[in-house]
Amino acid sequence: MMISINIIICYHLLAVSVFSFTESFTSITQIKSFLRYSTGNQLLLADNVHNDDDTGPESGGCVSLSVNQKSSALKRELLQLAASYDRGFGATPRAREEASDIIQQLAVINPTENAARGIDGNGEDDDAPLKGAWRMIWTTALDVVSLAASPVAAPSAIYQVIDPPVAINIIDFIPRVQTFFPPSIAQNSLLRAEVGTRAYPRFGKPNRVGLVFEGIKLQPVEIFGQKVGGLPPLSV
């Protein structure tokens, strides 16, 4: 099976975050990913979702197949790194170098132009490549990796939900002690942080996106196994 991946690269600091497309907050229904060189708010978007199994005259025949095979192999390597190093939280310098090399190779064979279209919400929803919910599967961004340094809380699932022009970063935290017990006996607790931003296109740069910070919301979701979504959030 070949894997489709969306790539988002931010040219600011050389840190990377990888997300996989998901249709819900509980399962990955399609293995589609995007990579984001994180920090700052300048994003170069690339490699729109495409069918890696397409071959024939319209997709370039044997040439397209060769590119797609290389792309699929690189994506598999990246997903294996993500599984081996806890999404990058436990990555060694060598693993980070390997991931960076894979990302650069994928960027070279990226076919997408004007990938930032529709990000401001002034257009058809179907014409916004980034619209959707994304689950993080790899990162070397300091602002994300540092989340694992707390002795009290551990980062669980991390998402980015984009509904142009709104982009919300979602981080689920669980008690550190909870990670020491198997899920079958743990009394789960979960706190969700939502960082709201507004996206806009960069003038004269069709593959660049700007983000404007709007606010933070903290929402308890579960306490000792009991759903508490009805509690009011703390907004900043």
C-alpha positions as CSV (number, residue, x, y, z in Angstrom):
1,M,0.0,0.0,0.0
2,M,1.3,3.4,-0.9
3,I,0.8,6.4,1.5
4,S,-0.3,10.0,0.6
5,I,1.4,12.8,2.6
6,N,0.8,16.5,2.7
7,I,4.0,18.5,3.5
8,I,4.0,21.9,5.2
9,I,7.4,23.6,5.7
10,C,8.1,26.7,7.7
11,Y,11.3,28.6,6.8
12,H,12.2,30.1,10.1
13,L,13.9,27.7,12.6
14,L,14.9,24.2,11.5
15,A,12.4,22.3,13.6
16,V,9.9,19.9,12.2
17,S,6.5,18.6,13.2
18,V,4.6,15.8,11.4
19,F,0.9,15.4,11.4
20,S,-1.4,12.7,9.9
21,F,-4.8,13.4,8.6
22,T,-7.7,12.1,10.7
23,E,-11.5,12.5,10.4
24,S,-12.0,12.3,14.2
25,F,-10.1,12.8,17.4
26,T,-10.0,9.1,18.2
27,S,-8.7,7.2,15.1
28,I,-6.6,7.7,12.0
29,T,-8.8,6.7,9.2
30,Q,-6.4,7.5,6.4
31,I,-2.6,7.6,6.4
32,K,-2.2,11.1,5.0
33,S,0.4,13.3,6.7
34,F,1.8,16.8,6.5
35,L,5.2,17.9,7.7
36,R,5.7,21.3,9.2
37,Y,8.9,23.1,9.8
38,S,7.6,24.7,13.0
39,T,8.1,28.0,14.9
40,G,7.0,31.3,13.8
41,N,4.0,31.6,11.5
42,Q,5.5,31.3,8.0
43,L,4.6,28.1,6.3
44,L,5.5,26.8,2.9
45,L,2.9,24.2,1.9
46,A,3.6,21.5,-0.5
47,D,2.6,18.0,-1.8
48,N,-1.2,18.2,-2.0
49,V,-3.0,14.9,-1.2
50,H,-2.9,12.7,-4.3
51,N,-3.4,9.1,-5.2
52,D,-0.1,7.4,-5.1
53,D,-1.5,4.4,-7.0
54,D,-2.4,6.5,-10.1
55,T,-0.4,5.5,-13.2
56,G,-1.0,5.8,-16.9
57,P,-0.9,8.6,-19.4
58,E,-2.5,11.3,-17.3
59,S,-0.1,10.8,-14.3
60,G,3.0,10.2,-16.4
61,G,3.0,6.4,-16.7
62,C,6.2,4.7,-15.7
63,V,7.8,8.0,-14.6
64,S,4.9,8.7,-12.2
65,L,5.1,5.2,-10.8
66,S,8.8,5.6,-10.1
67,V,8.2,8.9,-8.3
68,N,5.3,7.4,-6.3
69,Q,7.3,4.4,-5.3
70,K,10.1,6.5,-4.0
71,S,7.6,8.8,-2.2
72,S,5.8,5.9,-0.6
73,A,9.1,4.3,0.6
74,L,10.2,7.6,2.2
75,K,6.8,8.1,4.0
76,R,7.1,4.6,5.4
77,E,10.5,5.4,6.8
78,L,9.2,8.5,8.4
79,L,6.3,6.7,10.0
80,Q,8.7,4.1,11.3
81,L,10.8,6.8,12.9
82,A,7.7,8.3,14.5
83,A,6.7,4.9,16.0
84,S,10.2,4.2,17.3
85,Y,10.9,7.5,18.9
86,D,7.6,8.5,20.5
87,R,6.7,11.1,17.8
88,G,10.2,12.7,18.3
89,F,9.9,13.3,22.0
90,G,12.6,10.6,22.5
91,A,14.5,11.1,19.3
92,T,18.2,10.9,19.1
93,P,20.3,13.5,17.1
94,R,20.7,10.8,14.4
95,A,17.0,10.1,14.2
96,R,16.3,13.8,13.8
97,E,18.8,14.0,11.0
98,E,17.2,11.0,9.3
99,A,13.8,12.6,9.5
100,S,15.1,15.9,8.2
101,D,16.7,14.1,5.2
102,I,13.4,12.3,4.5
103,I,11.5,15.5,4.6
104,Q,13.9,17.2,2.2
105,Q,13.7,14.3,-0.3
106,L,9.9,14.5,-0.2
107,A,9.9,18.2,-0.7
108,V,12.0,17.8,-3.9
109,I,9.3,15.6,-5.5
110,N,6.4,17.7,-4.3
111,P,3.9,18.4,-7.2
112,T,1.7,21.0,-5.6
113,E,1.4,24.7,-6.6
114,N,-0.4,27.4,-4.7
115,A,-1.1,25.1,-1.8
116,A,-2.1,27.9,0.5
117,R,-5.3,28.7,-1.6
118,G,-8.5,29.1,0.4
119,I,-6.7,29.4,3.7
120,D,-8.3,32.8,4.4
121,G,-11.8,31.3,4.0
122,N,-12.6,33.4,1.0
123,G,-13.3,30.6,-1.4
124,E,-14.9,27.2,-1.8
125,D,-14.2,24.7,1.1
126,D,-13.2,22.0,-1.4
127,D,-10.4,24.3,-2.7
128,A,-8.6,24.6,0.7
129,P,-6.0,21.7,0.8
130,L,-5.3,22.3,4.5
131,K,-8.9,22.1,5.7
132,G,-9.4,19.2,8.2
133,A,-8.1,17.7,11.4
134,W,-4.5,16.5,11.7
135,R,-2.8,14.4,14.4
136,M,0.9,15.0,15.2
137,I,3.1,12.0,14.7
138,W,6.6,13.6,14.7
139,T,8.2,16.7,16.0
140,T,11.6,18.3,16.8
141,A,10.1,21.7,17.5
142,L,11.4,23.0,20.8
143,D,8.1,24.5,21.9
144,V,6.5,21.0,21.4
145,V,9.3,18.8,22.6
146,S,9.5,20.8,25.8
147,L,6.0,19.8,26.7
148,A,7.3,16.4,27.7
149,A,9.7,17.9,30.3
150,S,7.0,18.4,32.9
151,P,7.1,15.9,35.8
152,V,3.4,16.4,36.5
153,A,1.7,16.2,33.1
154,A,2.6,14.3,29.9
155,P,1.4,15.3,26.4
156,S,-0.9,12.8,24.8
157,A,-2.5,13.3,21.4
158,I,-1.7,16.6,19.6
159,Y,-3.8,17.9,16.8
160,Q,-4.2,20.8,14.5
161,V,-7.7,21.5,13.3
162,I,-8.0,23.8,10.3
163,D,-11.3,25.3,9.2
164,P,-10.2,28.3,7.1
165,P,-9.5,30.9,8.3
166,V,-9.4,29.4,11.8
167,A,-6.5,27.1,12.8
168,I,-6.6,25.6,16.3
169,N,-3.7,23.7,17.9
170,I,-5.1,21.1,20.3
171,I,-2.9,19.4,23.0
172,D,-4.2,16.7,25.3
173,F,-2.4,16.4,28.6
174,I,-2.6,13.4,31.0
175,P,-1.2,13.0,34.5
176,R,2.4,11.7,34.3
177,V,1.6,8.9,36.8
178,Q,-1.1,7.7,34.4
179,T,1.5,6.7,31.9
180,F,2.9,4.1,34.3
181,F,-0.2,2.0,34.3
182,P,-1.8,-0.1,31.6
183,P,-4.9,1.5,30.0
184,S,-7.1,-1.4,31.4
185,I,-6.6,-0.3,35.0
186,A,-5.7,3.4,34.8
187,Q,-8.3,5.9,36.0
188,N,-8.0,8.2,33.1
189,S,-7.8,12.0,33.4
190,L,-7.4,14.4,30.5
191,L,-7.0,18.1,30.1
192,R,-7.3,19.7,26.7
193,A,-5.5,22.9,25.7
194,E,-6.7,24.7,22.6
195,V,-4.5,27.5,21.0
196,G,-6.5,29.5,18.6
197,T,-5.0,31.3,15.6
198,R,-6.3,32.9,12.4
199,A,-4.6,32.0,9.1
200,Y,-4.1,34.4,6.2
201,P,-2.2,34.2,2.8
202,R,1.1,35.9,2.5
203,F,1.0,38.6,-0.2
204,G,2.8,37.6,-3.3
205,K,3.7,34.2,-1.9
206,P,1.1,31.6,-2.9
207,N,2.7,28.8,-0.8
208,R,3.1,30.8,2.4
209,V,0.7,31.2,5.3
210,G,0.7,33.6,8.2
211,L,-0.9,32.8,11.6
212,V,-2.2,35.4,14.1
213,F,-2.5,34.3,17.7
214,E,-6.0,34.8,19.1
215,G,-6.2,33.0,22.5
216,I,-5.9,29.9,24.6
217,K,-8.6,27.7,26.2
218,L,-8.1,25.0,28.8
219,Q,-10.9,22.4,29.0
220,P,-11.1,19.4,31.4
221,V,-12.4,16.4,29.4
222,E,-12.1,13.5,31.8
223,I,-11.3,13.1,35.6
224,F,-10.6,9.7,37.1
225,G,-12.5,8.0,34.3
226,Q,-15.5,10.3,34.4
227,K,-16.4,12.5,31.5
228,V,-16.6,16.1,32.6
229,G,-16.9,17.9,29.2
230,G,-19.7,20.0,30.7
231,L,-17.4,21.9,32.9
232,P,-16.7,25.5,31.8
233,P,-13.3,26.1,30.1
234,L,-10.7,28.5,31.3
235,S,-10.0,31.0,28.5
236,V,-7.1,33.4,28.1
